[in-house]
Structure formats: structure tokens, C-alpha cells
Amino acid sequence: MHRPARPVTTFDPTLTALAADMVATMYAAEGVGLAACQIGVDLALFVFDCPDEDGTEHQGVVCNPVLQLPEGRSRQLDEDDEGCLSYPGAFVTCARPDEAVVTGLDLNGDPVEFAGDGLLARCLQHETDHTTGMVFGDRLSTRLRKKLRKQMEEEAADFPPGWPVVQRALDT
Ligand code: NI
């Protein structure tokens, strides 16, 4: 998962089926977002279903996402717990800008844009990171990265190898 994913260039029923599979996997694992690389597919694409600061749910699919973050005075960091379906059961504090905008393409290859605050801002940043070969552990201090690893080890018994794909299989 530590390399940039291939851009999506073909917008066909195979892509739509992949996105549907990703959504089902995300729900099965009770996540708020999932990138294709997390289910072993090398494409720059993610799905999400995530509440914003007000609790309003937002759903979407973004191919070839590009992130825009606030700069200068409008840049405020939000320190909150963050988790990842690729680090099941582990949550540690990660500081990120409290607002984010993602542009990209939908499943038809048409432009889309999603903007949000709260957990949605965190989710859009986290999932875009996945498509560029970054996981949120990479954004942590050495101390917090150790904490994340320790939590993962403690939780390992509850999450079989192959998570989150394996959970999808158990549900269906
Ligand atoms: Ni993740």
C-alpha cells in the first residue's frame, strides 16, 4: 500500500462493479471510507459514507482524487482519533486540517467535487492519502506509531488476516 495507485482511465461496468464491491466491503467492516488498494486493487479510487461536523451523512465515489486543503489563516488543525480498516481496531490521535475539498471523477468519468468538515474532512484526506501510497501511520510521530502498532497487536485476535475483505465474505 506504499506506492501511488494507477490512475483510473477506463470508466466501464467493471469499474462500477468494483466500486459496488468496495462499498459492500466498507459497510461489512463498518468503515466510513475505503480505497481500492485496501482490497488489493491497484487503482486510484475510493468510496465513502461519512458524517460531517453536523452529523449529515455524505456518500460518494472519487476516481483520481486531488485534495485541496485550507492554507494560511483558514488552516485549522483538528486533533481527533483516526482509524483505518487496514489497521483494524486501532485508533490514535492524528492532527489534520479541519476542512477538505476533493475533486476527481465519478464512475462515468465526469468531474465531481466533495467538500466537508468534521469526520468527513478527515475521511477525504485519509482516503486520498491511500491512493497516493500513504497510510495514516505515516503521518504519526514515532511514539504514536508505536501506540498504533501495539493496539493492532492487541486487537489482532478479533480481526482475521485478510481484513476487511474477509468480513465481506463472512457477511454474504
Ligand atoms: Ni484507511
Backbone and ligand atoms as CSV (ligand in chain L), in Angstrom:
chain,resi,resn,atom,element,x,y,z
A,1,MET,N,N,0.822,-1.221,0.000
A,1,MET,CA,C,0.000,0.000,0.000
A,1,MET,C,C,0.851,1.264,0.000
A,2,HIS,N,N,2.180,1.113,-0.082
A,2,HIS,CA,C,3.046,2.287,-0.033
A,2,HIS,C,C,3.548,2.704,-1.408
A,3,ARG,N,N,2.666,2.626,-2.385
A,3,ARG,CA,C,3.046,3.209,-3.683
A,3,ARG,C,C,1.793,3.824,-4.293
A,4,PRO,N,N,1.988,4.858,-5.135
A,4,PRO,CA,C,0.825,5.502,-5.731
A,4,PRO,C,C,0.039,4.511,-6.593
A,5,ALA,N,N,-1.266,4.586,-6.508
A,5,ALA,CA,C,-2.104,3.698,-7.310
A,5,ALA,C,C,-2.174,4.206,-8.752
A,6,ARG,N,N,-2.457,3.282,-9.673
A,6,ARG,CA,C,-2.620,3.644,-11.086
A,6,ARG,C,C,-3.862,4.516,-11.252
A,7,PRO,N,N,-3.785,5.565,-12.074
A,7,PRO,CA,C,-4.997,6.362,-12.320
A,7,PRO,C,C,-6.072,5.524,-13.011
A,8,VAL,N,N,-7.319,5.848,-12.721
A,8,VAL,CA,C,-8.431,5.216,-13.428
A,8,VAL,C,C,-8.539,5.859,-14.799
A,9,THR,N,N,-8.529,5.044,-15.850
A,9,THR,CA,C,-8.646,5.591,-17.216
A,9,THR,C,C,-9.817,4.974,-17.966
A,10,THR,N,N,-10.357,3.869,-17.451
A,10,THR,CA,C,-11.456,3.190,-18.132
A,10,THR,C,C,-12.695,3.221,-17.241
A,11,PHE,N,N,-13.746,3.867,-17.733
A,11,PHE,CA,C,-14.970,4.018,-16.958
A,11,PHE,C,C,-16.025,3.097,-17.560
A,12,ASP,N,N,-16.040,1.881,-17.065
A,12,ASP,CA,C,-16.882,0.849,-17.679
A,12,ASP,C,C,-17.602,0.053,-16.574
A,13,PRO,N,N,-18.426,-0.922,-16.952
A,13,PRO,CA,C,-19.150,-1.690,-15.933
A,13,PRO,C,C,-18.231,-2.406,-14.932
A,14,THR,N,N,-17.023,-2.742,-15.343
A,14,THR,CA,C,-16.078,-3.376,-14.420
A,14,THR,C,C,-15.720,-2.423,-13.284
A,15,LEU,N,N,-15.554,-1.153,-13.631
A,15,LEU,CA,C,-15.249,-0.142,-12.614
A,15,LEU,C,C,-16.435,0.036,-11.668
A,16,THR,N,N,-17.642,0.082,-12.245
A,16,THR,CA,C,-18.847,0.229,-11.428
A,16,THR,C,C,-18.989,-0.950,-10.470
A,17,ALA,N,N,-18.701,-2.145,-10.959
A,17,ALA,CA,C,-18.784,-3.341,-10.109
A,17,ALA,C,C,-17.733,-3.293,-9.003
A,18,LEU,N,N,-16.548,-2.809,-9.328
A,18,LEU,CA,C,-15.501,-2.660,-8.315
A,18,LEU,C,C,-15.958,-1.699,-7.214
A,19,ALA,N,N,-16.531,-0.569,-7.621
A,19,ALA,CA,C,-16.986,0.413,-6.633
A,19,ALA,C,C,-18.078,-0.187,-5.746
A,20,ALA,N,N,-18.980,-0.947,-6.336
A,20,ALA,CA,C,-20.056,-1.586,-5.557
A,20,ALA,C,C,-19.472,-2.578,-4.560
A,21,ASP,N,N,-18.463,-3.309,-4.981
A,21,ASP,CA,C,-17.794,-4.258,-4.098
A,21,ASP,C,C,-17.091,-3.528,-2.951
A,22,MET,N,N,-16.480,-2.401,-3.278
A,22,MET,CA,C,-15.802,-1.611,-2.247
A,22,MET,C,C,-16.799,-1.074,-1.229
A,23,VAL,N,N,-17.958,-0.606,-1.704
A,23,VAL,CA,C,-18.987,-0.090,-0.792
A,23,VAL,C,C,-19.467,-1.215,0.138
A,24,ALA,N,N,-19.712,-2.383,-0.429
A,24,ALA,CA,C,-20.178,-3.522,0.381
A,24,ALA,C,C,-19.120,-3.915,1.416
A,25,THR,N,N,-17.862,-3.881,1.016
A,25,THR,CA,C,-16.771,-4.217,1.932
A,25,THR,C,C,-16.666,-3.175,3.046
A,26,MET,N,N,-16.806,-1.925,2.673
A,26,MET,CA,C,-16.752,-0.835,3.666
A,26,MET,C,C,-17.865,-0.992,4.704
A,27,TYR,N,N,-19.078,-1.282,4.236
A,27,TYR,CA,C,-20.195,-1.450,5.169
A,27,TYR,C,C,-20.007,-2.692,6.032
A,28,ALA,N,N,-19.541,-3.772,5.428
A,28,ALA,CA,C,-19.343,-5.014,6.185
A,28,ALA,C,C,-18.347,-4.802,7.317
A,29,ALA,N,N,-17.334,-3.990,7.039
A,29,ALA,CA,C,-16.290,-3.744,8.042
A,29,ALA,C,C,-16.618,-2.538,8.920
A,30,GLU,N,N,-17.787,-1.929,8.678
A,30,GLU,CA,C,-18.241,-0.762,9.436
A,30,GLU,C,C,-17.243,0.382,9.373
A,31,GLY,N,N,-16.719,0.614,8.182
A,31,GLY,CA,C,-15.826,1.751,7.976
A,31,GLY,C,C,-16.579,2.914,7.361
A,32,VAL,N,N,-15.952,4.100,7.352
A,32,VAL,CA,C,-16.567,5.273,6.730
A,32,VAL,C,C,-15.940,5.586,5.382
A,33,GLY,N,N,-14.897,4.828,5.020
A,33,GLY,CA,C,-14.264,5.029,3.726
A,33,GLY,C,C,-13.399,3.835,3.395
A,34,LEU,N,N,-13.162,3.638,2.097
A,34,LEU,CA,C,-12.314,2.521,1.677
A,34,LEU,C,C,-11.690,2.857,0.326
A,35,ALA,N,N,-10.399,2.600,0.218
A,35,ALA,CA,C,-9.691,2.816,-1.044
A,35,ALA,C,C,-9.449,1.465,-1.711
A,36,ALA,N,N,-9.363,1.494,-3.051
A,36,ALA,CA,C,-9.231,0.241,-3.814
A,36,ALA,C,C,-8.004,-0.560,-3.390
A,37,CYS,N,N,-6.912,0.130,-3.058
A,37,CYS,CA,C,-5.684,-0.587,-2.672
A,37,CYS,C,C,-5.906,-1.446,-1.430
A,38,GLN,N,N,-6.910,-1.097,-0.618
A,38,GLN,CA,C,-7.161,-1.863,0.611
A,38,GLN,C,C,-7.811,-3.219,0.335
A,39,ILE,N,N,-8.333,-3.377,-0.877
A,39,ILE,CA,C,-8.843,-4.698,-1.248
A,39,ILE,C,C,-7.979,-5.282,-2.374
A,40,GLY,N,N,-6.758,-4.780,-2.472
A,40,GLY,CA,C,-5.780,-5.373,-3.378
A,40,GLY,C,C,-5.913,-4.962,-4.829
A,41,VAL,N,N,-6.610,-3.847,-5.075
A,41,VAL,CA,C,-6.776,-3.381,-6.458
A,41,VAL,C,C,-5.954,-2.107,-6.656
A,42,ASP,N,N,-5.071,-2.133,-7.639
A,42,ASP,CA,C,-4.166,-1.017,-7.879
A,42,ASP,C,C,-4.825,0.031,-8.779
A,43,LEU,N,N,-5.764,0.784,-8.211
A,43,LEU,CA,C,-6.411,1.884,-8.927
A,43,LEU,C,C,-6.652,3.029,-7.941
A,44,ALA,N,N,-6.495,4.266,-8.434
A,44,ALA,CA,C,-6.674,5.451,-7.589
A,44,ALA,C,C,-8.164,5.777,-7.489
A,45,LEU,N,N,-8.790,5.187,-6.494
A,45,LEU,CA,C,-10.247,5.293,-6.371
A,45,LEU,C,C,-10.611,5.021,-4.922
A,46,PHE,N,N,-11.571,5.801,-4.393
A,46,PHE,CA,C,-12.092,5.469,-3.062
A,46,PHE,C,C,-13.587,5.701,-2.978
A,47,VAL,N,N,-14.197,5.068,-2.003
A,47,VAL,CA,C,-15.624,5.250,-1.705
A,47,VAL,C,C,-15.725,5.741,-0.263
A,48,PHE,N,N,-16.806,6.431,0.042
A,48,PHE,CA,C,-17.004,6.867,1.421
A,48,PHE,C,C,-18.483,7.013,1.735
A,49,ASP,N,N,-18.793,6.896,3.006
A,49,ASP,CA,C,-20.126,7.179,3.537
A,49,ASP,C,C,-19.859,7.639,4.958
A,50,CYS,N,N,-19.889,8.947,5.143
A,50,CYS,CA,C,-19.278,9.514,6.346
A,50,CYS,C,C,-20.036,10.767,6.780
A,51,PRO,N,N,-20.231,10.944,8.085
A,51,PRO,CA,C,-20.893,12.163,8.562
A,51,PRO,C,C,-19.930,13.356,8.632
A,52,ASP,N,N,-20.476,14.546,8.412
A,52,ASP,CA,C,-19.680,15.764,8.609
A,52,ASP,C,C,-19.848,16.252,10.042
A,53,GLU,N,N,-19.363,17.449,10.302
A,53,GLU,CA,C,-19.397,18.021,11.667
A,53,GLU,C,C,-20.821,18.083,12.232
A,54,ASP,N,N,-21.802,18.353,11.358
A,54,ASP,CA,C,-23.198,18.452,11.802
A,54,ASP,C,C,-23.897,17.107,11.884
A,55,GLY,N,N,-23.205,16.042,11.508
A,55,GLY,CA,C,-23.829,14.728,11.544
A,55,GLY,C,C,-24.539,14.359,10.251
A,56,THR,N,N,-24.467,15.225,9.240
A,56,THR,CA,C,-25.079,14.910,7.941
A,56,THR,C,C,-24.209,13.889,7.206
A,57,GLU,N,N,-24.842,12.827,6.721
A,57,GLU,CA,C,-24.090,11.776,6.022
A,57,GLU,C,C,-23.834,12.169,4.565
A,58,HIS,N,N,-22.651,11.890,4.119
A,58,HIS,CA,C,-22.291,12.140,2.716
A,58,HIS,C,C,-21.741,10.848,2.139
A,59,GLN,N,N,-22.208,10.501,0.935
A,59,GLN,CA,C,-21.698,9.296,0.267
A,59,GLN,C,C,-21.105,9.676,-1.075
A,60,GLY,N,N,-20.148,8.919,-1.517
A,60,GLY,CA,C,-19.616,9.193,-2.842
A,60,GLY,C,C,-18.536,8.227,-3.266
A,61,VAL,N,N,-18.173,8.376,-4.538
A,61,VAL,CA,C,-17.072,7.630,-5.149
A,61,VAL,C,C,-16.191,8.662,-5.838
A,62,VAL,N,N,-14.902,8.579,-5.645
A,62,VAL,CA,C,-13.981,9.511,-6.304
A,62,VAL,C,C,-12.850,8.729,-6.960
A,63,CYS,N,N,-12.735,8.910,-8.278
A,63,CYS,CA,C,-11.602,8.349,-9.025
A,63,CYS,C,C,-10.566,9.456,-9.208
A,64,ASN,N,N,-9.308,9.090,-9.143
A,64,ASN,CA,C,-8.193,10.019,-9.334
A,64,ASN,C,C,-8.340,11.273,-8.464
A,65,PRO,N,N,-8.512,11.089,-7.154
A,65,PRO,CA,C,-8.784,12.233,-6.285
A,65,PRO,C,C,-7.596,13.184,-6.154
A,66,VAL,N,N,-7.926,14.465,-6.078
A,66,VAL,CA,C,-6.941,15.518,-5.804
A,66,VAL,C,C,-7.471,16.327,-4.632
A,67,LEU,N,N,-6.631,16.474,-3.626
A,67,LEU,CA,C,-7.038,17.115,-2.384
A,67,LEU,C,C,-6.675,18.595,-2.395
A,68,GLN,N,N,-7.597,19.417,-1.880
A,68,GLN,CA,C,-7.288,20.831,-1.635
A,68,GLN,C,C,-7.531,21.098,-0.162
A,69,LEU,N,N,-6.520,21.631,0.507
A,69,LEU,CA,C,-6.633,21.909,1.937
A,69,LEU,C,C,-6.512,23.403,2.179
A,70,PRO,N,N,-7.160,23.887,3.267
A,70,PRO,CA,C,-7.045,25.310,3.577
A,70,PRO,C,C,-5.596,25.701,3.869
A,71,GLU,N,N,-5.259,26.919,3.502
A,71,GLU,CA,C,-3.901,27.407,3.761
A,71,GLU,C,C,-3.971,28.704,4.550
A,72,GLY,N,N,-2.842,29.084,5.112
A,72,GLY,CA,C,-2.764,30.350,5.829
A,72,GLY,C,C,-3.667,30.357,7.044
A,73,ARG,N,N,-4.364,31.477,7.243
A,73,ARG,CA,C,-5.164,31.640,8.458
A,73,ARG,C,C,-6.363,30.715,8.516
A,74,SER,N,N,-6.838,30.295,7.358
A,74,SER,CA,C,-8.022,29.424,7.381
A,74,SER,C,C,-7.652,27.975,7.713
A,75,ARG,N,N,-6.335,27.705,7.829
A,75,ARG,CA,C,-5.905,26.347,8.140
A,75,ARG,C,C,-5.946,26.114,9.644
A,76,GLN,N,N,-6.880,25.294,10.085
A,76,GLN,CA,C,-7.015,24.941,11.500
A,76,GLN,C,C,-6.845,23.441,11.616
A,77,LEU,N,N,-6.033,23.029,12.579
A,77,LEU,CA,C,-5.846,21.590,12.749
A,77,LEU,C,C,-6.874,21.033,13.724
A,78,ASP,N,N,-7.367,19.878,13.367
A,78,ASP,CA,C,-8.319,19.153,14.204
A,78,ASP,C,C,-7.580,17.922,14.728
A,79,GLU,N,N,-7.472,17.825,16.047
A,79,GLU,CA,C,-6.799,16.657,16.642
A,79,GLU,C,C,-7.860,15.701,17.122
A,80,ASP,N,N,-8.015,14.601,16.418
A,80,ASP,CA,C,-9.042,13.647,16.806
A,80,ASP,C,C,-8.547,12.243,16.517
A,81,ASP,N,N,-9.251,11.278,17.067
A,81,ASP,CA,C,-8.857,9.895,16.830
A,81,ASP,C,C,-9.114,9.509,15.386
A,82,GLU,N,N,-8.212,8.698,14.858
A,82,GLU,CA,C,-8.354,8.235,13.482
A,82,GLU,C,C,-8.055,6.749,13.451
A,83,GLY,N,N,-8.775,6.043,12.602
A,83,GLY,CA,C,-8.541,4.616,12.425
A,83,GLY,C,C,-8.503,4.286,10.950
A,84,CYS,N,N,-8.235,3.030,10.637
A,84,CYS,CA,C,-8.133,2.608,9.240
A,84,CYS,C,C,-8.498,1.134,9.176
A,85,LEU,N,N,-9.274,0.746,8.176
A,85,LEU,CA,C,-9.646,-0.670,8.051
A,85,LEU,C,C,-8.417,-1.542,7.816
A,86,SER,N,N,-7.312,-0.930,7.410
A,86,SER,CA,C,-6.075,-1.696,7.252
A,86,SER,C,C,-5.280,-1.784,8.559
A,87,TYR,N,N,-5.748,-1.057,9.591
A,87,TYR,CA,C,-5.188,-1.177,10.952
A,87,TYR,C,C,-6.349,-1.502,11.887
A,88,PRO,N,N,-6.999,-2.634,11.703
A,88,PRO,CA,C,-8.281,-2.848,12.380
A,88,PRO,C,C,-8.194,-2.775,13.902
A,89,GLY,N,N,-9.172,-2.079,14.478
A,89,GLY,CA,C,-9.291,-1.995,15.926
A,89,GLY,C,C,-8.417,-0.951,16.576
A,90,ALA,N,N,-7.561,-0.294,15.823
A,90,ALA,CA,C,-6.632,0.671,16.405
A,90,ALA,C,C,-7.066,2.101,16.075
A,91,PHE,N,N,-7.015,2.959,17.076
A,91,PHE,CA,C,-7.374,4.364,16.890
A,91,PHE,C,C,-6.392,5.228,17.659
A,92,VAL,N,N,-5.752,6.163,16.973
A,92,VAL,CA,C,-4.878,7.104,17.668
A,92,VAL,C,C,-5.127,8.512,17.129
A,93,THR,N,N,-4.710,9.481,17.928
A,93,THR,CA,C,-4.925,10.880,17.567
A,93,THR,C,C,-4.029,11.267,16.400
A,94,CYS,N,N,-4.643,11.918,15.410
A,94,CYS,CA,C,-3.895,12.378,14.235
A,94,CYS,C,C,-4.388,13.786,13.908
A,95,ALA,N,N,-3.467,14.736,13.871
A,95,ALA,CA,C,-3.843,16.127,13.565
A,95,ALA,C,C,-3.945,16.312,12.064
A,96,ARG,N,N,-5.079,16.854,11.640
A,96,ARG,CA,C,-5.283,17.132,10.209
A,96,ARG,C,C,-6.082,18.427,10.074
A,97,PRO,N,N,-5.942,19.110,8.944
A,97,PRO,CA,C,-6.804,20.278,8.686
A,97,PRO,C,C,-8.284,19.910,8.847
A,98,ASP,N,N,-9.049,20.847,9.413
A,98,ASP,CA,C,-10.441,20.542,9.775
A,98,ASP,C,C,-11.421,20.686,8.610
A,99,GLU,N,N,-10.907,21.103,7.445
A,99,GLU,CA,C,-11.751,21.180,6.253
A,99,GLU,C,C,-10.961,20.614,5.085
A,100,ALA,N,N,-11.687,20.018,4.156
A,100,ALA,CA,C,-11.009,19.464,2.978
A,100,ALA,C,C,-11.954,19.476,1.789
A,101,VAL,N,N,-11.361,19.617,0.618
A,101,VAL,CA,C,-12.100,19.522,-0.646
A,101,VAL,C,C,-11.389,18.483,-1.499
A,102,VAL,N,N,-12.149,17.598,-2.091
A,102,VAL,CA,C,-11.570,16.616,-3.012
A,102,VAL,C,C,-12.263,16.759,-4.359
A,103,THR,N,N,-11.458,16.860,-5.417
A,103,THR,CA,C,-12.009,16.827,-6.764
A,103,THR,C,C,-11.506,15.563,-7.451
A,104,GLY,N,N,-12.245,15.119,-8.428
A,104,GLY,CA,C,-11.863,13.920,-9.158
A,104,GLY,C,C,-12.940,13.602,-10.171
A,105,LEU,N,N,-13.074,12.330,-10.478
A,105,LEU,CA,C,-14.046,11.890,-11.481
A,105,LEU,C,C,-14.982,10.870,-10.869
A,106,ASP,N,N,-16.219,10.853,-11.367
A,106,ASP,CA,C,-17.164,9.828,-10.914
A,106,ASP,C,C,-17.030,8.575,-11.783
A,107,LEU,N,N,-17.947,7.636,-11.617
A,107,LEU,CA,C,-17.829,6.352,-12.319
A,107,LEU,C,C,-18.087,6.477,-13.821
A,108,ASN,N,N,-18.636,7.639,-14.241
A,108,ASN,CA,C,-18.816,7.888,-15.677
A,108,ASN,C,C,-17.670,8.693,-16.262
A,109,GLY,N,N,-16.720,9.078,-15.415
A,109,GLY,CA,C,-15.618,9.904,-15.887
A,109,GLY,C,C,-15.936,11.386,-15.859
A,110,ASP,N,N,-17.063,11.759,-15.219
A,110,ASP,CA,C,-17.429,13.171,-15.112
A,110,ASP,C,C,-16.850,13.768,-13.826
A,111,PRO,N,N,-16.552,15.080,-13.873
A,111,PRO,CA,C,-15.952,15.716,-12.689
A,111,PRO,C,C,-16.880,15.681,-11.470
A,112,VAL,N,N,-16.295,15.439,-10.313
A,112,VAL,CA,C,-17.038,15.519,-9.042
A,112,VAL,C,C,-16.199,16.308,-8.044
A,113,GLU,N,N,-16.900,16.868,-7.087
A,113,GLU,CA,C,-16.214,17.575,-6.009
A,113,GLU,C,C,-16.965,17.309,-4.708
A,114,PHE,N,N,-16.226,17.000,-3.668
A,114,PHE,CA,C,-16.813,16.824,-2.338
A,114,PHE,C,C,-16.032,17.697,-1.370
A,115,ALA,N,N,-16.782,18.389,-0.510
A,115,ALA,CA,C,-16.145,19.241,0.492
A,115,ALA,C,C,-16.749,18.921,1.839
A,116,GLY,N,N,-15.964,19.022,2.881
A,116,GLY,CA,C,-16.545,18.737,4.179
A,116,GLY,C,C,-15.667,19.123,5.339
A,117,ASP,N,N,-16.296,19.081,6.523
A,117,ASP,CA,C,-15.589,19.321,7.775
A,117,ASP,C,C,-15.800,18.116,8.687
A,118,GLY,N,N,-15.346,18.232,9.923
A,118,GLY,CA,C,-15.535,17.139,10.873
A,118,GLY,C,C,-14.889,15.843,10.392
A,119,LEU,N,N,-15.552,14.740,10.694
A,119,LEU,CA,C,-15.009,13.431,10.305
A,119,LEU,C,C,-14.900,13.303,8.789
A,120,LEU,N,N,-15.818,13.962,8.066
A,120,LEU,CA,C,-15.768,13.896,6.600
A,120,LEU,C,C,-14.457,14.491,6.066
A,121,ALA,N,N,-14.020,15.608,6.624
A,121,ALA,CA,C,-12.750,16.217,6.198
A,121,ALA,C,C,-11.603,15.235,6.430
A,122,ARG,N,N,-11.629,14.590,7.574
A,122,ARG,CA,C,-10.599,13.604,7.918
A,122,ARG,C,C,-10.639,12.431,6.942
A,123,CYS,N,N,-11.840,11.962,6.661
A,123,CYS,CA,C,-12.033,10.814,5.775
A,123,CYS,C,C,-11.537,11.124,4.355
A,124,LEU,N,N,-11.894,12.283,3.825
A,124,LEU,CA,C,-11.480,12.647,2.459
A,124,LEU,C,C,-9.956,12.710,2.362
A,125,GLN,N,N,-9.312,13.204,3.415
A,125,GLN,CA,C,-7.842,13.281,3.428
A,125,GLN,C,C,-7.233,11.886,3.552
A,126,HIS,N,N,-7.785,11.101,4.449
A,126,HIS,CA,C,-7.267,9.751,4.712
A,126,HIS,C,C,-7.361,8.874,3.461
A,127,GLU,N,N,-8.515,8.936,2.796
A,127,GLU,CA,C,-8.715,8.072,1.621
A,127,GLU,C,C,-7.884,8.549,0.428
A,128,THR,N,N,-7.768,9.861,0.254
A,128,THR,CA,C,-6.907,10.360,-0.822
A,128,THR,C,C,-5.466,9.934,-0.567
A,129,ASP,N,N,-5.035,9.997,0.694
A,129,ASP,CA,C,-3.691,9.502,1.052
A,129,ASP,C,C,-3.493,8.067,0.555
A,130,HIS,N,N,-4.482,7.210,0.786
A,130,HIS,CA,C,-4.344,5.810,0.350
A,130,HIS,C,C,-4.027,5.722,-1.142
A,131,THR,N,N,-4.660,6.574,-1.947
A,131,THR,CA,C,-4.460,6.488,-3.404
A,131,THR,C,C,-3.071,6.974,-3.815
A,132,THR,N,N,-2.396,7.717,-2.929
A,132,THR,CA,C,-1.047,8.192,-3.250
A,132,THR,C,C,0.023,7.345,-2.571
A,133,GLY,N,N,-0.396,6.270,-1.929
A,133,GLY,CA,C,0.583,5.366,-1.328
A,133,GLY,C,C,0.939,5.703,0.104
A,134,MET,N,N,0.059,6.462,0.745
A,134,MET,CA,C,0.334,6.843,2.131
A,134,MET,C,C,-0.744,6.247,3.034
A,135,VAL,N,N,-0.340,5.773,4.194
A,135,VAL,CA,C,-1.313,5.346,5.198
A,135,VAL,C,C,-1.166,6.252,6.410
A,136,PHE,N,N,-2.175,6.300,7.256
A,136,PHE,CA,C,-2.156,7.368,8.266
A,136,PHE,C,C,-1.086,7.151,9.312
A,137,GLY,N,N,-0.617,5.919,9.474
A,137,GLY,CA,C,0.537,5.669,10.340
A,137,GLY,C,C,1.748,6.487,9.916
A,138,ASP,N,N,1.862,6.751,8.606
A,138,ASP,CA,C,2.990,7.543,8.092
A,138,ASP,C,C,2.943,8.983,8.585
A,139,ARG,N,N,1.758,9.426,8.987
A,139,ARG,CA,C,1.592,10.818,9.415
A,139,ARG,C,C,1.779,10.983,10.921
A,140,LEU,N,N,2.063,9.884,11.615
A,140,LEU,CA,C,2.142,9.935,13.079
A,140,LEU,C,C,3.581,10.085,13.551
A,141,SER,N,N,3.729,10.600,14.769
A,141,SER,CA,C,5.039,10.626,15.415
A,141,SER,C,C,5.458,9.185,15.721
A,142,THR,N,N,6.749,8.984,15.981
A,142,THR,CA,C,7.245,7.646,16.308
A,142,THR,C,C,6.490,7.067,17.505
A,143,ARG,N,N,6.235,7.908,18.501
A,143,ARG,CA,C,5.548,7.452,19.709
A,143,ARG,C,C,4.121,6.961,19.387
A,144,LEU,N,N,3.397,7.760,18.595
A,144,LEU,CA,C,2.021,7.372,18.273
A,144,LEU,C,C,1.981,6.191,17.312
A,145,ARG,N,N,2.997,6.088,16.464
A,145,ARG,CA,C,3.041,4.943,15.549
A,145,ARG,C,C,3.231,3.649,16.350
A,146,LYS,N,N,4.051,3.740,17.409
A,146,LYS,CA,C,4.238,2.581,18.297
A,146,LYS,C,C,2.929,2.224,18.990
A,147,LYS,N,N,2.215,3.254,19.430
A,147,LYS,CA,C,0.927,3.037,20.097
A,147,LYS,C,C,-0.052,2.348,19.140
A,148,LEU,N,N,-0.035,2.804,17.886
A,148,LEU,CA,C,-0.907,2.221,16.867
A,148,LEU,C,C,-0.577,0.736,16.661
A,149,ARG,N,N,0.718,0.433,16.559
A,149,ARG,CA,C,1.138,-0.972,16.366
A,149,ARG,C,C,0.726,-1.840,17.543
A,150,LYS,N,N,0.902,-1.297,18.752
A,150,LYS,CA,C,0.586,-2.050,19.960
A,150,LYS,C,C,-0.920,-2.363,19.992
A,151,GLN,N,N,-1.726,-1.348,19.687
A,151,GLN,CA,C,-3.183,-1.561,19.654
A,151,GLN,C,C,-3.558,-2.614,18.624
A,152,MET,N,N,-2.915,-2.542,17.457
A,152,MET,CA,C,-3.208,-3.524,16.402
A,152,MET,C,C,-2.905,-4.937,16.881
A,153,GLU,N,N,-1.764,-5.074,17.559
A,153,GLU,CA,C,-1.383,-6.404,18.062
A,153,GLU,C,C,-2.393,-6.896,19.089
A,154,GLU,N,N,-2.850,-5.985,19.965
A,154,GLU,CA,C,-3.827,-6.362,20.992
A,154,GLU,C,C,-5.164,-6.773,20.384
A,155,GLU,N,N,-5.496,-6.144,19.251
A,155,GLU,CA,C,-6.806,-6.390,18.629
A,155,GLU,C,C,-6.744,-7.520,17.598
A,156,ALA,N,N,-5.542,-8.006,17.319
A,156,ALA,CA,C,-5.350,-8.913,16.175
A,156,ALA,C,C,-6.252,-10.143,16.224
A,157,ALA,N,N,-6.521,-10.648,17.421
A,157,ALA,CA,C,-7.326,-11.855,17.536
A,157,ALA,C,C,-8.750,-11.650,17.017
A,158,ASP,N,N,-9.232,-10.409,17.084
A,158,ASP,CA,C,-10.602,-10.119,16.652
A,158,ASP,C,C,-10.713,-9.857,15.155
A,159,PHE,N,N,-9.572,-9.725,14.489
A,159,PHE,CA,C,-9.602,-9.376,13.064
A,159,PHE,C,C,-8.767,-10.375,12.275
A,160,PRO,N,N,-9.417,-11.311,11.614
A,160,PRO,CA,C,-8.678,-12.340,10.892
A,160,PRO,C,C,-7.826,-11.742,9.766
A,161,PRO,N,N,-6.764,-12.442,9.349
A,161,PRO,CA,C,-5.967,-11.983,8.213
A,161,PRO,C,C,-6.870,-11.785,6.990
A,162,GLY,N,N,-6.574,-10.773,6.203
A,162,GLY,CA,C,-7.405,-10.511,5.042
A,162,GLY,C,C,-8.493,-9.488,5.320
A,163,TRP,N,N,-8.586,-9.009,6.547
A,163,TRP,CA,C,-9.493,-7.916,6.862
A,163,TRP,C,C,-9.169,-6.723,5.966
A,164,PRO,N,N,-10.155,-5.959,5.455
A,164,PRO,CA,C,-11.597,-6.112,5.654
A,164,PRO,C,C,-12.278,-7.011,4.617
A,165,VAL,N,N,-11.553,-7.517,3.633
A,165,VAL,CA,C,-12.198,-8.301,2.574
A,165,VAL,C,C,-12.869,-9.544,3.159
A,166,VAL,N,N,-12.209,-10.146,4.137
A,166,VAL,CA,C,-12.724,-11.377,4.712
A,166,VAL,C,C,-14.069,-11.157,5.406
A,167,GLN,N,N,-14.260,-9.964,5.975
A,167,GLN,CA,C,-15.527,-9.679,6.659
A,167,GLN,C,C,-16.678,-9.646,5.657
A,168,ARG,N,N,-16.401,-9.117,4.490
A,168,ARG,CA,C,-17.408,-9.073,3.414
A,168,ARG,C,C,-17.855,-10.504,3.093
A,169,ALA,N,N,-16.877,-11.397,2.998
A,169,ALA,CA,C,-17.169,-12.797,2.669
A,169,ALA,C,C,-18.006,-13.440,3.772
A,170,LEU,N,N,-17.727,-13.096,5.020
A,170,LEU,CA,C,-18.484,-13.670,6.141
A,170,LEU,C,C,-19.930,-13.188,6.132
A,171,ASP,N,N,-20.144,-11.950,5.696
A,171,ASP,CA,C,-21.484,-11.365,5.713
A,171,ASP,C,C,-22.367,-11.904,4.589
A,172,THR,N,N,-21.743,-12.358,3.508
A,172,THR,CA,C,-22.553,-12.730,2.338
A,172,THR,C,C,-22.680,-14.242,2.209
L,1,NI,NI,NI,-7.512,3.673,5.706
